[in-house]
Amino acid sequence: MYLVVFRNRKRADIDAAQYDADAEAMELLAKSQPGYRAFKSYTSQDGEVVAISEWDGEASARAWGSQAEHAIVQGRGREEYYEEYTMFACDDPRIHQFKRTK
């Protein structure tokens, strides 16, 4: 598994409706990409967003990163949506799980 964590803060002056439309379109497109496993996004009380995507491997995550439509929306994100962002990526993350059993 390859894990990508995208932390970001949006600009105060974004077109929220356009951002939401782009985010929804990108989520649907990502789900159709080879190697896609899962995606979740969380917003903290201070406005920071943490989005987590899981991929079969680095190649599929990188292919998503350079997918043509996604690349266009990434550019729009830098120009119009984000104040700042940081992306973390790791191959073969160490995973600890707990599941309550009855």
N, C-alpha and C positions, 0 to 999 in steps of 0.2 A: 504494500500500500504506500502511496505517496500523499502526504498531507500538505495543504496550502492554507495558511492563515493570513487573512487580509484585514489589517486594522486601519481604520480611516476615520477622518472627521470631515464632514461636509461643510461647504461654504454657506454662509447665512443667506446669500442672495440667489440660491439655485432655484430653478424651475422644478418644483417638487413633483408636479404631475409628469413632466418629461423624464425626470430621474426614475420615478416609479415605473413608467412604461419601459424604459431601457432596462431596468433591473429585472423586471418580469420577463422581457424578451430574452435577456442573457441567461436567466435561470432555465428557461425552456430549451434554449439552444444548447447549453452545457449538458443538460440531461440527454441530449441526442448524440453527444460526442462519444467515440470509442474510449473505453476506460473510465468513464464517469461512474462514481459510486454514490456520492451523497453531497448535500450542501445544506448548511444551516447558517443563519445570520442572527446576531444578537445586538441589541443597542443598550448601552449602559445609561445610567441616570445622567451622566455628564455629557451625553451625546456621542461618545465614541462608539463606532460600530466594529464588531468583530465578526468576520465571515469566514467560515471554515468549509473547505471543499476537500473531498477525498477522491483519489484517482487510483487506478490499478498500478501505475508506475510513473516515473518521471517523464517518460516519453509522451504519455497521454496528457499529463498536466501541461507540458510545454506546447504540445500541439494545440491545446485549448487556448493557451496564452497567445498563440500566433494565428488563431483562426480569424479569417478576414473580417467578418462582422464584429467579432469581439474586439479586434484591434481598433476598429473605427470607434466603438463605444468607449474603449480605454482612452483614446485620445480626447473624446468629449469629456470624459471624467476628469482628466488633467486640466482641460481648458475651462470647464464650466461647473463641475460638481464638487471636487475635493479641495479642501484646504491643505490636507496632508494625508499621506498614507504610508504604511510600511507593510511589506509582504514577507512572510516567513515560509520557507518550504523545507521539507525534510523527507528523506527516503527511509522507509522501514522504521517508523517511529516505535519506540518502546511503548507497549500498551499494557495497562493494568485495568482489570475489570472487576466489578462486584455486581452481583445480582442476588437479591434476596430470594430465598426459597422458603416455601411454607412448610 
